[in-house]
Amino acid sequence: MPNQTTARPPTAARGDGSTGVVERRAVTVFVVLLAMVLAAASARGPVMAAVGIGFAGFVAALAILGRQRIALLAMLGAFATAPMYKGLAPSPDTPITPTDLLFGIAVVLLLPTVIGRPVRLPLGYVIGILLILTTGILSTVFSPAPVISALQFVQWLVVLVGLVGLLAVWAPGWRTVDLLLWGYVAGHTLSVAYSPIGDSIAGRSVGLTHHPNAFGEAGVMAFAALMYLWRRGESVWYRLLVAGCAAAAVLSVVTSGSRAAAVVVAGLVIMVPFVERSAVKGFVLALTLAIGIVALPLLLDSAGDTSALSRLAGTGDALVADQARLNAQNFGIEMFLEHPVVGNGFAEAIYVHNVVLAVAASVGLVGLIGYLMVLFVMARPIIGTHPNRRIAYLAWAFIAITPTVPGLEDRTLWVPMAPVILLAMNMRRERDDGDDGPDTAEPRPAIPATPATETHR
């Protein structure tokens, strides 16, 4: 039998033990310096002492669990806090939220893993981003408020390129994607559980978020994630868990009073027979809709004036909200007509209250074409044969809800939608490899996993 040798990881000790000695000395120096820093911080007051203790705990966890596990935990925490990211910040206007900090930690820890790793992004996504970058830079340079426009543009790029690109390069397996989406669902379910005792605005629930509409938007994305997660397990307890979380998501949509969220959830349900290609599901859906239409008057009578169903009927503050949205829409159209080719910059995009129109007003028609190309790349795979195509429900939910949302960089919407890029990358790889058939039940990651390059002691 021929001898089989296993390649040593780069960090493994050599035969003479020199590498291990260097590592032990480096760790010793780091621990001594850390102790000195913590001692100095503790002497400067209780706040700095608490910060020092927290940092020490992080270092200890890093040493025990390892870099990649801590990075995964940081990503999971970011997904779990994304449904209420502004509600957890000191103020809704705070530029950096706890979700951003967790993503920052994950990025730092994942850098040794992703640096130098090849990635094949879909061509449509790349062209779309190039169009957005070109028009965004031009519109910002010639904007009346270039500094503010640049800051807003960078915040948008953080999610449009940074977050989506991080998932693309990291390329976790589908089980990891499931875990991250379950983190998002768990975070929103916690927000729903808190909503009965939490604050409300004009009788509309906000949960742990900062606004009722944000609460409804999180419900939409959680519901779309659960439509994908439903097929990721077949046991009875798993399906009951998914159904319970989906009911909580629908409850958040209704109690938030968000009419757009209610319409989008209904639209996602209508998509099911087409995505599943099932006449039986179509018949069941039609029967359910018929029952719902008959029961709608009773539901409107029993619901409060601030629920989504009642606001769809025009009660409560619906008319006031409609007028405000109309004013914002007219403002966006006027901005777009001023510079329809390359746009006006991002300084006033927040006032448009419609992401699609805000993109057109900010980067013009050329930039809007790039943005639509990005969305097309993310949404198209739902009509394919990939076994995980249902994750694209998140892209369709994103596309449907954003015309009613003011923030281009809304983490509540972008975070759960970002993993859809992995599906688009898988489909491109299958086309490049000439494989038109369905993948296996547990498809490969978008990029083959590389062997571990570090040892944990």
N, C-alpha and C positions, 0 to 999 in steps of 0.2 A: 504494500500500500504506500503510495507516495506521501511524503510529509506535507502536511497542510499547515501553513503559517497564517496567523491573523495579523493584519496590519495594525501597528500601534497607533492610537490617537495621537495627535500632535502634542497633547499635554501629558502623555504617559511618560514615566521615568525611563531613561535610557539604561543601558546595561551597566554603566558606571555609576548610576544614581545621581548624576549631576543635575539633571532637570528637577528631580524631586527635592534635592537640597535647595535649589534656587527658589522653588515654590514655597517650601516651608519657611525660608528666611523672609520671603516677601509677605507671607501671611503674618508672621511674627511682627514684622515692622508695621504692617497695617493695623494689627490689633493694638499695639502700643500707642500708635498715633491716635486711634479711635478712642482709647481710654483717656488720653490727654485732652482730646477735644470735648468729650463728655464731661470730664471733671471741670473744665473751664466753663462749659455751658451751664452746669448745675450751679456754679457760683454766681451766675448773673440773674437769678430769679427763678420762680416756679414755672413760668411759661417756657423759658429756654430749657429748664430741666426736663419738662414734659416732652419737648421736641427732641432732646437728646435721648431720652428713654425710648421714644418711638423709633428713632433712627437705629438705636441699638437693637431693638426688637426686630426691625427689618433686616439688619445685617445677620442676626442670629437665624432668622427664618431662611435667609438666602443660603447660609452655610449648611443648614440642616436639609432643606428641601431641594436646593439646587436652583440654578438660574432659570432654566426653562420652565420648571414647575411654578416658580414665582411669577414669571412672565404670563403664564396661562391664567394664574389666579388674578393678576392685575387686569388682564383682558376680560375675564369673567366679571370682575367687579365693575369695570367700565360698562359692559353690556347691562348689568343689573341696575346700575344707577342712571342709565340713559333715558328711561321713560320719564324721570322726574329730575333731569340734570339741573335745570334752573331752580327748581324748588328746593334742592339741597344746597345751593350756593347761598352765601350771605345776602345777596340781592340778585334779582333777575337780570340786572344790568351788569353783573360781574363778568368780565371777559373770560376768566378762567374758572371753570367749575370743577367739582370733584371728579366728574367723568373725564375731563381733560387731563387732570393730574394722573389718574390711573392709566390712561392711554400713554401718557408720557413715560411712566415707569415701565410699561410693557415695551415701548419702543426702545428704550435704553437697554433693557435686558435682552431683547431679541436681536439687537444689532449684530452681535457676533454670529448669530445663526443666519441672518438674511443677507449680510454683506457678501457680494460676489455671487449670490445665487442667481442663476438665469431665470428669466420669466418671459413668457410669451403672452402678452396682452392681446385681446382682440383688436384687429386693425381699426374697426369703427370707433372703439373707445380711444385709441391713440390719436386718431385724426380729430375726433371731437375735442379732446383735451388741448391739442395744438391750436385749434381754432379759438377755444376759450382763452387760452393763455395769450395769444396774439392780440385779440380784440380787447381783452381785459387790461393788458398793459397799455395799449394805445388809449383806451377810454379813460384810464386812471391818470395818465400823463396830462391829458388835455381836460381833465375834470376841473370844475370850479373849486373843488375841495380835494386836491390830490392825496393829501395825507390821510384823511378820513376814508377816502375811496380805497386807498392801498390797504389800510387796516381791514376793511370789510372784505376786500378781495382775498387777502391772505386767509381770513377765517373761512371763507368759502372753499379755498383750495385745500385747507387742512382736511376737510371731509371728502371733497370731490376727488382729490389726488392722493393726499396723505393717508387717509383711513382706508380707502378702497385699494390703494397701492400697497399698503402694509399687509392687508389680507391676501392680496395677490402674490406678493413675494414670500410671505410666511407660508402660505399654502397649507393650512392645517387639514387633517383628514376630516371626513364627513362626521365622524363621531364627535370630534372637537367642535365642529360647527353646530351640531345638535346641542352640545353643552352650552355654548355661548348663547344660542337662541333661548334655551331654557332659562339661562340667567336673566335675559331680558323679560321673559314671561313672568318669572318669579318676582322680579322687581316691580313690574306693573301690578301683579296680583297683590303684593304687599301694599301698594298704593291704593288699590281698590278696597282692601280690608280696612285701611285707615280712613277712607273717605267719610264714613258715617259720623266719625267723631272729629274730623278735621274741619278746616274752614270751608266756606262756600262763598261764591260771588253771585249776588242776585238770585240766590236759591239754587245755583248750579254747582255741582260738586267739583272739587279740584284735586282731591286725593293728596298726594305728596308733591304735586306739580305746582306751578305758579299761576295757572290760568285754566278755566274750564275747557277751552279749546285744546290746550296741550294735553289735558287729561283724556279727552276724546281721541286725539291723534295717537296717543300711546295705546289706547284700546284698539284702534284700527290695526296698528302694526303688530300688536300682540296677537290679535285674532288671525292675521295673515300668517304669522309665524306658526301658530298652532295648526293651521290648515296644512302646512308642510310637515310638522311634527307628528300629526295624526297617523301618517303612514310609516313612521319610523319605528313603530312597535306594534305588536299584535296582541299582547296579553290584555286580559280584561281590566286589570288594575291600571295599566298604562292608558288605555282608551278612556277609562273613567276620569283619570287625572287630566287628560287633555280636554275632555268635555267640560269638566268643572272649571278649568282655567279659561276656556272659551266663553262659558257663561259669565264669568267674572268680567271678561273683556267687553262683552256685549252690555253688561250692566253699566260699566264705566262709560260707554258711548251714550247710553240712554240718560244716565244721571248727569252727564256733563252738559247736556243740552246742545251738543254740537250737531247741527243738521248735516253738515258735510260728512262728518264721521259716520252718521247713521246711513246715509246714502251709499258711502263707499263700502261699508260692511254688507249691505244688501247686494251691491254690485259684485262683490267677491263671491257671495253665495250663488249668484246667477251664473258665474263663470264655471262652476263646478262641473256641470254636465259636458261642457265643451272641452275642458281640460282632461276630464276622465274618459271622454268619448263613450258615454254610457247612456243608452236610451232609458234604462230603468231609473238611473239617477235623475234624468231629465223629467220623467213622469212624477217621481217623488217630489222634486223641486216645484214643479207646476202645481201639484196638489197642495203643498205647503204654502205657496204664494197665494193660492185661491183662499185657503183658510185664513191666511193673514189679512187679505183684503176684506173679507167678511168681518173679521174681528177688529179691524182698525178703528171703527167708531167707538167700540167699547174700550179699546186701549187708550184712545184720546181722552175719553171721559174720565178714566181712572188715573191717568198720568197727570202730574202737576203741570202748571203753566210754564215751568222752566225746563221740562224734559225735552229731549231731542224730538220726540214724536209730536208734542204739542207745539214746539217752535216750528216744525215743518208745516203745521196747519196755520201758522201766522200769529200765534198767541205770544204772550210775554213781551220780550224786548226784540222780537224778530224783525219788526218793521224798522226799528232804530238801527239794528245791525245791518239790515239790507241797505239802508241809506249810507251808512258809513262805508260799506264795501263798494257801493257805487261811486262814491266820491274818490276812494282810493284807486279804483279802476280807471276813472277818468284822468286822475293825476298821472298814472302810469302810461296811459295812451299818449297824453301830451308830452311826457318825457321821451317816449319812443319816437314820436314824430319830429322832435327837435333834431335828433341825430340818429336816423334809422339804420345806418350802416354799421358804425362801430360803437354807438351808444354814448351814454353820459357819465359813466363811472358808477361807483357803488355807494356814494355818499348818502343818497336818498332812497335806495332800493327798499329799505325797511318799511317805508310809508306806502308802498304799492299794495301790500297785503295779498299778493298773488305771485308765487315764485316764478311761474312761466313768464308772466308779463314783466316782472322785475328783471329777469335775465334779459329779455328783449330790450328793456329800457336801459339797462346797464352796459351790455356789450353789443347791442344792436342785432340786426338780422343775421349777420355772419356768426356771431357768438351763439345766438339762439339755435342755429342749425347744428353747431357743435354740441350744444347741450342736449338737443333732441337725439343726436347720434349716440351719445352716452346712454341715454334712457332706452333707446331702441336695443342696444347691445345687452342691457340688463333684462329687458322685458321679453325679448324674442324667444329665449330658450323654453318658455312654458309650452310652446306648441310642438316641441320636439319629442323624442322618445326616451330621453334620459330618465332613469328611475327617480332621480331627485329633482326633476323639473319643477315640482310644486314649490320649491323655495322661491321661484320667480313670482309667486303670489305677492311677496314683499315688494318687488319692483312695481307691480301693477297697483298695489295699495299706495305706494309712494307717488306714482304718477297721478293717481286719482285725487289724492288729498292735497297735494302741493298747490293747486290753483287757489286754495283758500287759506294758505299759510304765508305769513310775512317774512320769515327768516330763511335766507338761502342756506345757512349752515346749521339748521336745526338738528341737533344730535338725536333727538327722539325719533326722527325719521331716518336719518342717514345711517345710524349705527346698525340697526337690524337689517337694513337693505344692503350694506357693504358686502356681506358674504356671498351675495348673488354673483359677484364677479367670478367666483370659483366655478360656478356652473357654466358661465360663458366661456371661461378658459378651457374647461373640459370639453365643451362642444367644439371649440376650435381645434383642439388637439386631435379629437376623433376625426374631424374633416381632413386635417393634415396627414393623419395616419391612414386615411382611406377606410375608416371603420364607421359605417353608416348604421350599424345595428345598436341595440341598447347595450348599456354597460351592465356590469354586475350589480347585485343588490347592494354591495358596499363598494362604490366606485373608488378608483385611485384618487389621491389628492391631485390637484392641478399640477403640482410639481413633485416629482418623486422625492420621498423623504431621504435626507442624507444621513449617514451614520453620525452618531453622537461624537462630538469633538472635545468633550471634556469629561473628566472623571469627578465623581462626587464622593467625598469622604465623610 
